[in-house]
Amino acid sequence: MMAVGNPSDIIEFILEAGTVGIKSSVIISRTSLSSEDITKYLHILLVHDLMAYRSVDKTYQTTLKGLSYLETYNDIRSQTAPNFAQ
């Protein structure tokens, strides 16, 4: 289970989880966020075409644009992470 973090981390988690398709109830249980909060995040991701809703199986799927966002986000995060090996 993910501890509730900052919005960027939550978006990253949802997009990562959506690479295989995920139901909103699973996102809720894994993030400990309220249904209302998850609905807001999913709405933002859908409006910006980072995720798509598949009504056939009622899951959310990360789009190609969402995958590109994840790649960029992870690149930036890896470049800005503190280096404790020094």
N, C-alpha and C positions, 0 to 999 in steps of 0.2 A: 504494500500500500504506500502511496506517495503522501508525504506530509504536505499540507497546504503550503504552497510557496508563493513566489511572486508571479504575476500574470504571465510573464514570458516563459517561465518554467511550466506553468499549467498548460499554456498553448502548445509548448513543445511536447509535453506528455500526451495530450489529446491527439496531436498530429502523428506522433509515433505509434500510438495505440490504433489509430485509424488506418495504418498501412495494411492491416489485415481485415479491416472492417470491425466495427465495435458498436454495441448498443449503448445508449445513453445511461442506462441503469448500471452497466459495468463501469463506465467512467465515474459515475457517482460513487460507487462502492470503493473504487481504487484511489480516489482523490479525497474522500471525506468532505467534499463540497456539497452544498445543497443542490437540489434539483433546479431551483431558480438560478443559481450561479452557473451551473453547467449549461442550462438553456441559453443564458446570455453569451457564454463563450462559444457555444456551437453556432448561435446566430451570427456572431461576428465572423467566424470561420467560413460559414456558408455564404454570407454576403460578399466576402472577399475571394470567393472561389478557391479557398484553401481546402475545403472539404465538400463532399457531396453526400446527399441523403439518398439511400437506396430503399425505396418503399417496398420492394419485393421481400426483403428480409429485415426491414426496419433497422438498418445499420448505417453508420456514418463511415465514409471512406475518404482517406486523404487523396486529394487530386494531385496531378503532376505539378501544379503550381504550389501546392502544399509541400510536396517532396522537395521542390527547389528551395522553398522557404526554410525547411528543416536543414538542408545541406548548408545554406548560407549561415543560419543561426549557429549551427554546430561549429562551422569554421571560425566564426567570430569569437565564439565562446572559448574555443581551444587556443586562440591567439591572445586572448585577454586573461586567461586563467593564471593565477599566481604560480610561479615556478619555485617550489620549495627545495629543489635539488641543488641550488647554488650554495 
